[in-house]
């Protein structure tokens, strides 16, 4: 999933992402969201989702934050 920042950063930011959901599926831990760090630029980045969950209905949302220090 490509993410484009509404306002570009002056330098390449640090990006962190996580899954969020109200699901109570027992195998939900088989899902992993991660940032493709090679894709991070001043303008955006790419989030990837690894889905080893075999239970139907696992439809996570992904939260992210980008910041510079």
C-alpha beads as a LAMMPS data file, in Angstrom:
LAMMPS data file: protein, C-alpha beads

69 atoms
68 bonds

1 atom types
1 bond types

-500.0 500.0 xlo xhi
-500.0 500.0 ylo yhi
-500.0 500.0 zlo zhi

Masses

1 110.0

Atoms # bond

1 1 1 0.000 0.000 0.000
2 1 1 1.542 3.287 -1.068
3 1 1 1.292 6.178 1.390
4 1 1 1.786 9.750 0.177
5 1 1 2.347 12.454 2.799
6 1 1 -0.034 15.429 2.567
7 1 1 2.981 17.697 3.024
8 1 1 6.473 16.441 2.086
9 1 1 9.122 16.355 4.819
10 1 1 12.320 18.408 4.522
11 1 1 14.363 15.263 5.247
12 1 1 13.548 11.543 5.044
13 1 1 11.454 10.710 8.133
14 1 1 11.425 7.684 10.394
15 1 1 8.223 5.703 9.804
16 1 1 6.569 3.200 12.162
17 1 1 3.432 1.172 11.436
18 1 1 1.237 -1.281 13.318
19 1 1 -1.955 -3.290 12.888
20 1 1 -5.190 -2.192 14.507
21 1 1 -8.410 -4.134 14.765
22 1 1 -11.214 -5.080 17.091
23 1 1 -11.081 -8.693 15.884
24 1 1 -10.953 -11.580 18.350
25 1 1 -9.728 -14.167 15.821
26 1 1 -7.281 -16.454 17.653
27 1 1 -4.801 -16.646 14.742
28 1 1 -4.793 -12.895 14.174
29 1 1 -1.147 -12.808 15.312
30 1 1 -0.213 -14.430 11.996
31 1 1 -0.571 -10.999 10.350
32 1 1 2.385 -8.610 10.253
33 1 1 2.508 -5.077 8.867
34 1 1 5.861 -3.527 8.039
35 1 1 7.373 -0.535 6.289
36 1 1 9.498 -1.196 3.208
37 1 1 12.347 1.053 4.403
38 1 1 13.930 1.126 0.955
39 1 1 10.782 2.956 -0.188
40 1 1 10.775 5.782 2.401
41 1 1 11.279 9.211 0.837
42 1 1 10.423 12.801 1.752
43 1 1 7.131 12.293 -0.104
44 1 1 5.901 8.916 1.200
45 1 1 6.566 5.207 1.662
46 1 1 5.167 1.710 1.090
47 1 1 3.521 -0.474 3.759
48 1 1 3.550 -4.230 3.214
49 1 1 1.353 -6.804 4.953
50 1 1 2.426 -10.401 5.543
51 1 1 -0.664 -12.570 5.943
52 1 1 -0.133 -16.143 7.155
53 1 1 -3.579 -16.170 8.781
54 1 1 -5.778 -18.916 7.307
55 1 1 -8.934 -17.821 9.160
56 1 1 -11.339 -15.831 7.011
57 1 1 -12.461 -12.457 8.279
58 1 1 -9.055 -11.084 9.280
59 1 1 -9.247 -7.611 7.769
60 1 1 -6.809 -5.368 9.624
61 1 1 -6.322 -1.656 9.358
62 1 1 -2.822 -0.238 9.486
63 1 1 -1.855 2.796 11.563
64 1 1 1.360 4.662 10.900
65 1 1 3.314 7.700 12.016
66 1 1 6.192 9.530 10.359
67 1 1 8.502 11.856 12.261
68 1 1 11.910 13.501 12.153
69 1 1 14.184 14.123 15.108

Bonds

1 1 1 2
2 1 2 3
3 1 3 4
4 1 4 5
5 1 5 6
6 1 6 7
7 1 7 8
8 1 8 9
9 1 9 10
10 1 10 11
11 1 11 12
12 1 12 13
13 1 13 14
14 1 14 15
15 1 15 16
16 1 16 17
17 1 17 18
18 1 18 19
19 1 19 20
20 1 20 21
21 1 21 22
22 1 22 23
23 1 23 24
24 1 24 25
25 1 25 26
26 1 26 27
27 1 27 28
28 1 28 29
29 1 29 30
30 1 30 31
31 1 31 32
32 1 32 33
33 1 33 34
34 1 34 35
35 1 35 36
36 1 36 37
37 1 37 38
38 1 38 39
39 1 39 40
40 1 40 41
41 1 41 42
42 1 42 43
43 1 43 44
44 1 44 45
45 1 45 46
46 1 46 47
47 1 47 48
48 1 48 49
49 1 49 50
50 1 50 51
51 1 51 52
52 1 52 53
53 1 53 54
54 1 54 55
55 1 55 56
56 1 56 57
57 1 57 58
58 1 58 59
59 1 59 60
60 1 60 61
61 1 61 62
62 1 62 63
63 1 63 64
64 1 64 65
65 1 65 66
66 1 66 67
67 1 67 68
68 1 68 69
